[in-house]
């Protein structure tokens, strides 16, 4: 009887070790799944935020001016318009908060990913800009508040055709 109990006890001990090993493997698999799921959620959240961060400016038919209203603060607004070389762009930002600002830059498609593009001269930390565009491409009008305070704003964007002005 003692020998039978000893064998049974050893078998239980081996089964117990196998159960622990199996449980450890399952726990490792569950942790891996949790890490993969968390990583997937982070990627989807980032893609969602990136996709929502740009708003393409659409001009109404036979109009060259659009007025946009919004609020910035902890999050900023990135308005994008397609323009050709020689077109004239006029941008005016008004806000009751004196810290509402804008930057304008042209997407540089010749640069590898990670380059924001070329800043338009004179259009950094500004409240308005008026000038002739030197190259074709997507132009980003980035509205923000450097202090991160909620800032309602009105953005008026005018895109005039290339060529001489009436007074030129």
N, C-alpha and C positions, 0 to 999 in steps of 0.2 A: 504494500500500500504506500509505503513511504516513497518508493521509487516512482510509482505512478503519479503521486502528488508532485514530486520533484520535476518530472518530465512535463506535467501540465503547467507547473509554475514557470519553467523555462520557456515553454511554448507561449504562455501568456506574456512573459517578459519580452520575447521576440516580437510577438504581435503588437505589444504596446510600443516598442521601439519603431516598428514599421508604421503604426498609426501616427506616431509623433512625426516621423519622417514625411509621411503623406500629408499630414496637416501643415507641416512647414512648407512643403512644396505648394500646397494650395494657397497658403498665406502669401508666399512670394508671387504667385500668379495673380492673386487679387490685388496686391500692391502695384504690380506692373500694370494691370488693367486700370487701376485708379490713376496712376501717373499718366498713362496714355490718354485717358479720358480728360483729365485736367489740362493736359497740353492741348488737346483738340479744342476744348472749350476756350482756352486762351487765344488760340489761333483764330477761331471763328469770331470771337469778340473783337479782336484786332481788325480782322477783315471787315466786319460790320461797321466798326467805327471809321475805318478808312473809307469805305464806300459811301458813308453818310457825310463825310467831312467836306466833300466837294459838291458845289452846286453850280451846274452849268448855266450861264446867263443866256436866256433866250430873248431876243428882241422881237417885239410885235411886228407884224407885217407893215412895211413902209414907214417904220419908225426906227430911229437910231439912238433913242434914249430909253433907259429903263430905270425905274426907282425900286430899290429893294429895302425892306425893313427887317430888322432882327435885333437880337440881343447877344452880346458876348460877355464873357466873364471868365469862369474857369475853363470853358471851351471857347474856341474861336471859330470864325467863319472863313471859308475859302471859296470864293467865287471865281469861276473860270470862264473865259471867253476866247474864241478863236478869232485871230486877226491876221491881216496880211501886212507885208512891209509897206510903209508909207501911210497907213491909215492913222488918223488922229484920234487919240483917246483922251477923254476928259473924265475925271473921277472926283467926286466931292462927297466927303463924309461929314455928316452933322450928327451931333449927339449932345444931350444935356450934360453928360459927364465929360469934363475937359480932358480925360485920359484916353478917349476913343482914338485909335490910330489905325493906319493901314500901311501895308507894304505891297508893292507890285513887282512881280518877277515873271520872266518868260521861261517856260519849260524848255530845258535844253535836251533835245532828243539825241544829240550826238554824244552826250556824256553817259557813263554807266549809271545804273540805278544807285540812288543815294545822293545824287547831286540835285539840289532843289531847282537849279536853273540860274539864270542870270538876273540879278536885281536890276530893275529899271532905274537909271540914274535919277536921283532926286525923289524917289518914291519909297523911301524908307522912313518909318515912324512919322508918316505924314497924315494930314487930314484932307489933302487934295493933291491932284496931279493933272497936268495938261501937257501933252506933247505928241510928237510924231513917232510912231513905232518904227524901230530900225530893222526889225526882222519879222518874218511870219512865224506863227506858232500859237500855242495856248498861253494866254496871259492870266496869271493868278492875282486876284485882288484879295489879300489876306487881311481881314478885319480883326482887331484884337484890343485888349486893354492890358498894358504891361503890369498893372497892379492886380489883375485878376478879379476886379470888381464887376458886378453886373452892370452892363452898359447898353442901354437901348440905342439904336442908331438908325439913320436913314442914309443909304448909299445911292447916289445918282451916278449912273454910268452912261456916257455918250461915246459912241464909236462912229466916227465920220469917215467917209470914203477917202481913199488916197487921191492926191492931186492938189492943185493950188486952191487956196481959200478965195472966197469972193473978194476980199480986200487986197490980195497979193498982186 
